[in-house]
Amino acid sequence: LAGYFARRDHLSVELAPVSPAVDTSGVPFTFAISAAVHRQDTALLDQIDQALAHLQPRINVILAHYNVPRMAKEAR
């Protein structure tokens, strides 16, 4: 949200990925986004995976538009 408001209100805010992803107290500071289907519903899982792969460029544009910071997969 900070990235969106910084861009919208022309605030001089610097956004950076949180490091470490989990605080020394065990509190997580980064979160993955996920969806779930019933374990047996592999057809639906495949459809969702294909749709997300197809829509990934549009998803990236939306995330960039709202200045959503993202972490590299290996950093998660």
C-alpha positions, 0 to 999 in steps of 0.5 A: 500500500505504501508504494501506491500512496507514495506514487499517487501523492508524489511522496518521497518514500523509498521502498525496499524489500524487507530483509530478513524475511522473518524477524529474529522473533519469528515474525514473518515480514514477507508473504507469498500469495497462494490459492488452493484447490482440493487435492483431487482436483488436478484439472482445476489446478492445471487450469489455474496454473495455465491462467496465471501463466497466461496472465502473468504479464498483465499481473506484473503491469498491475503490480508495477503500477501500484509499486508493489515490491517483489522479492526474487524467488530464491530470496523467499 
